Amino acid sequence: MCYDIKAGLEAQLKRAQKHGDLQAIEEIIEKLAPLTDLPLHHVSGFNHPDLLIYTNDSPFFPRVATWGLAPPWVNNETQLKKIWNGTINARGETIFEKASFKNAAKNNRCIIYVDGFYEHHHFKGKIFPFFIKHITEEPLALAGLYSQYIDTNGSSFTTFTIVTTKGNSLLKKIHNNPKLLEPRMPLILAEEEEENWLNPSDKEINSSQINVLQNEYASEKLIAHTVNRLRGKSYLGNVAEISNPFYYEELG
């Protein structure tokens, strides 16, 4: 799954910087960044933070979006609260089938750039958090879906979900929750896959299959280490130190 991430402004600017429009980057920093909850050294999707996403209709200039997708048929806050915690992630294998995601899977795709993500490892009845990042510390491009939500006052805001896939060999070792049928991880896009994700071919849409799911993100591109607790009394909060290595004797 992908319920916990780390995302700083520099990582979130990656795609805009690739486009090379300095004026646009300044506008993002001055006008959009203050509307987000950045920097997010650690945040849970269940807190529904605001960050930046790049959408298929605006691939190089991001928009502010809230984590937790509100499908088009959600039309009041009661409905939103009821469904919101269940749309933080979208299982990639079924997004063309699920009512919450199928419209977005065809028409509203996005990319979320993060510094890394956190997953929990189960060992002898205890849970230990790990931080996973790119081996070069480059931002990771996560596949997402987005939707527009209009509340009862007529105010509109963008919502999104992170798409997940089967865990690669690294995540199989880490994400071993016994309650899950299999280890999961966010769908990380290689650079050459980003454009195809935002603008899928008619063949992909018509076949209702995500081609990129067939390409396992290479474990050797990722590194992981244990970190301090992300829940409970010892949780440090949204501070830079939260992603620092932390040693647990129980894990050796």
C-alpha positions as CSV (number, residue, x, y, z in Angstrom):
1,M,0.0,0.0,0.0
2,C,1.1,3.6,0.1
3,Y,-0.4,5.4,3.1
4,D,2.7,7.4,4.2
5,I,5.0,9.6,2.1
6,K,7.7,12.2,2.2
7,A,7.4,15.1,-0.2
8,G,9.3,18.4,-0.3
9,L,8.8,21.3,-2.6
10,E,12.0,20.5,-4.5
11,A,10.8,17.0,-5.3
12,Q,7.3,18.3,-6.3
13,L,8.9,20.8,-8.7
14,K,10.7,18.1,-10.7
15,R,8.4,18.0,-13.7
16,A,8.1,21.8,-13.9
17,Q,11.8,22.1,-13.8
18,K,12.2,19.5,-16.6
19,H,10.0,21.8,-18.8
20,G,12.5,24.6,-18.1
21,D,10.0,27.5,-17.7
22,L,11.6,29.6,-14.9
23,Q,8.6,32.0,-14.8
24,A,6.3,29.1,-14.2
25,I,8.5,27.7,-11.5
26,E,8.5,31.1,-9.7
27,E,4.7,31.2,-9.9
28,I,4.4,27.8,-8.5
29,I,6.7,28.7,-5.6
30,E,5.0,32.0,-4.9
31,K,1.3,31.2,-5.5
32,L,0.7,27.4,-5.2
33,A,3.2,26.2,-2.6
34,P,1.7,28.4,0.2
35,L,-1.7,26.6,-0.5
36,T,-0.1,23.2,0.2
37,D,1.0,21.5,3.4
38,L,4.6,21.2,2.1
39,P,7.2,20.3,3.3
40,L,5.8,16.9,4.2
41,H,8.7,15.0,5.9
42,H,6.1,12.4,6.9
43,V,2.4,12.5,6.4
44,S,-0.3,9.9,6.4
45,G,-2.9,9.9,3.6
46,F,-5.6,9.5,6.3
47,N,-4.8,13.2,7.2
48,H,-5.7,14.2,3.7
49,P,-2.9,16.6,3.1
50,D,-2.7,19.1,0.2
51,L,0.2,18.9,-2.2
52,L,1.0,19.3,-5.9
53,I,0.0,16.9,-8.7
54,Y,0.7,17.1,-12.5
55,T,-2.4,16.2,-14.5
56,N,-2.9,14.9,-18.1
57,D,-4.5,18.3,-19.0
58,S,-1.7,20.3,-17.4
59,P,1.4,18.1,-17.6
60,F,4.0,20.7,-16.6
61,F,2.2,23.1,-14.4
62,P,0.8,21.5,-11.2
63,R,-2.3,22.0,-9.3
64,V,-3.0,21.8,-5.6
65,A,-4.8,18.6,-4.7
66,T,-6.1,16.8,-1.6
67,W,-5.0,13.2,-1.0
68,G,-8.1,11.0,-1.1
69,L,-10.1,10.8,-4.3
70,A,-13.7,12.1,-4.3
71,P,-15.5,10.3,-7.2
72,P,-17.8,12.4,-9.4
73,W,-20.9,10.9,-7.8
74,V,-20.0,12.2,-4.3
75,N,-22.1,15.3,-3.8
76,N,-22.0,16.1,-0.1
77,E,-19.7,16.0,2.9
78,T,-21.3,13.0,4.5
79,Q,-20.7,10.9,1.5
80,L,-17.1,12.3,1.2
81,K,-16.2,11.4,4.8
82,K,-17.7,7.9,4.4
83,I,-15.6,7.1,1.3
84,W,-12.5,9.3,1.7
85,N,-10.3,6.9,3.7
86,G,-11.0,4.2,1.2
87,T,-9.8,6.1,-1.8
88,I,-6.3,7.0,-0.6
89,N,-5.0,4.2,-2.8
90,A,-6.3,2.6,-5.9
91,R,-5.4,-1.0,-6.8
92,G,-4.0,-0.8,-10.3
93,E,-5.3,-4.1,-11.4
94,T,-8.9,-3.0,-10.8
95,I,-9.1,0.7,-11.5
96,F,-11.1,0.2,-14.7
97,E,-13.7,-1.8,-12.7
98,K,-14.2,0.1,-9.5
99,A,-16.9,2.7,-9.5
100,S,-14.7,5.1,-7.6
101,F,-11.9,5.0,-10.1
102,K,-13.0,3.9,-13.5
103,N,-13.8,7.3,-14.9
104,A,-10.5,8.8,-13.7
105,A,-8.6,5.8,-15.0
106,K,-9.8,6.6,-18.5
107,N,-9.8,10.4,-18.4
108,N,-8.0,11.9,-15.3
109,R,-4.5,10.7,-14.7
110,C,-1.8,12.4,-12.8
111,I,1.7,12.1,-11.4
112,I,2.8,12.8,-7.8
113,Y,6.5,13.4,-7.1
114,V,7.7,12.4,-3.7
115,D,11.1,12.0,-2.0
116,G,10.1,8.6,-0.8
117,F,7.5,6.5,1.0
118,Y,7.1,4.6,4.2
119,E,6.0,1.0,4.7
120,H,5.6,-1.2,7.8
121,H,7.3,-4.5,8.4
122,H,5.8,-7.2,10.7
123,F,8.2,-9.2,12.9
124,K,7.3,-11.3,15.9
125,G,4.1,-9.5,16.6
126,K,5.6,-6.0,16.3
127,I,5.6,-3.5,13.5
128,F,8.7,-1.6,12.3
129,P,8.5,1.3,9.8
130,F,10.9,1.6,6.8
131,F,11.6,4.5,4.6
132,I,12.1,3.7,0.9
133,K,13.7,6.1,-1.6
134,H,15.5,6.1,-4.9
135,I,19.2,5.0,-4.6
136,T,20.3,8.4,-6.1
137,E,17.8,10.3,-3.9
138,E,16.0,11.5,-7.0
139,P,12.3,12.1,-6.6
140,L,10.0,9.2,-7.3
141,A,7.2,9.7,-9.8
142,L,4.0,7.9,-8.5
143,A,1.1,7.2,-10.8
144,G,-2.2,8.7,-9.6
145,L,-5.8,9.5,-10.6
146,Y,-7.6,12.7,-9.8
147,S,-11.1,14.1,-9.7
148,Q,-12.8,17.4,-9.0
149,Y,-15.1,17.7,-6.0
150,I,-17.7,20.5,-5.6
151,D,-19.0,21.0,-2.0
152,T,-22.4,22.2,-1.0
153,N,-21.2,25.8,-1.0
154,G,-20.2,25.5,-4.6
155,S,-16.5,25.5,-3.8
156,S,-14.4,23.2,-6.0
157,F,-11.1,21.4,-5.2
158,T,-9.1,18.7,-6.7
159,T,-8.7,15.3,-5.1
160,F,-6.4,12.4,-6.0
161,T,-5.4,8.8,-5.2
162,I,-2.1,6.9,-5.5
163,V,-2.2,3.8,-7.7
164,T,-0.6,0.7,-6.2
165,T,0.8,-2.5,-7.7
166,K,2.3,-5.8,-6.6
167,G,5.5,-5.4,-4.5
168,N,8.8,-5.9,-6.1
169,S,11.5,-8.1,-4.5
170,L,12.5,-5.4,-2.0
171,L,8.9,-4.7,-0.9
172,K,8.2,-8.4,-0.6
173,K,10.7,-8.4,2.2
174,I,9.4,-5.3,3.9
175,H,5.7,-5.1,3.3
176,N,4.7,-8.4,4.9
177,N,1.4,-7.6,6.6
178,P,-0.2,-11.0,7.3
179,K,-3.7,-9.5,6.8
180,L,-2.9,-8.8,3.1
181,L,-3.0,-11.4,0.3
182,E,0.3,-10.0,-1.2
183,P,2.8,-7.3,-0.6
184,R,2.0,-4.0,-2.3
185,M,3.8,-0.8,-3.3
186,P,3.0,2.5,-5.1
187,L,3.1,2.3,-8.9
188,I,6.5,4.0,-9.5
189,L,6.9,5.3,-13.1
190,A,10.2,5.1,-14.9
191,E,11.0,8.4,-16.7
192,E,10.2,6.9,-20.1
193,E,6.8,5.7,-18.8
194,E,5.5,9.1,-17.5
195,E,4.1,10.4,-20.7
196,N,2.3,7.2,-21.5
197,W,0.8,7.1,-18.1
198,L,-0.6,10.6,-18.5
199,N,-1.9,10.0,-22.0
200,P,-2.6,6.3,-22.4
201,S,-3.2,4.8,-25.8
202,D,-6.7,3.9,-27.0
203,K,-5.6,0.3,-27.0
204,E,-4.8,0.4,-23.3
205,I,-8.1,2.2,-22.5
206,N,-10.2,-0.2,-24.6
207,S,-8.5,-3.3,-23.2
208,S,-8.9,-1.9,-19.6
209,Q,-5.4,-2.9,-18.7
210,I,-2.5,-0.8,-17.4
211,N,0.5,-1.6,-19.5
212,V,3.0,-0.3,-17.0
213,L,1.8,-2.8,-14.4
214,Q,3.6,-5.4,-16.4
215,N,7.0,-3.7,-15.8
216,E,8.1,-4.3,-12.2
217,Y,10.0,-1.3,-10.9
218,A,13.6,-2.5,-10.3
219,S,14.5,-3.2,-6.7
220,E,18.1,-2.2,-7.3
221,K,16.9,1.4,-8.0
222,L,15.5,1.6,-4.4
223,I,17.1,1.6,-1.0
224,A,15.4,1.2,2.4
225,H,16.2,1.7,6.1
226,T,14.2,1.5,9.3
227,V,13.0,4.8,10.9
228,N,11.5,5.9,14.2
229,R,7.9,5.0,14.9
230,L,5.3,6.7,12.7
231,R,2.5,6.1,15.2
232,G,2.0,6.4,18.9
233,K,3.7,8.3,21.7
234,S,7.3,8.1,20.3
235,Y,6.2,9.6,16.9
236,L,8.4,12.7,16.2
237,G,5.9,14.4,13.9
238,N,6.4,16.1,10.6
239,V,10.1,17.0,11.2
240,A,13.1,16.4,9.0
241,E,14.5,13.8,11.4
242,I,11.6,11.5,10.9
243,S,13.2,9.8,7.8
244,N,16.6,9.4,9.4
245,P,17.8,5.8,10.0
246,F,16.8,4.3,13.3
247,Y,18.1,1.0,14.6
248,Y,15.9,-1.7,16.2
249,E,17.8,-4.4,18.1
250,E,14.9,-6.9,17.5
251,L,15.6,-6.8,13.7
252,G,19.3,-7.3,14.1
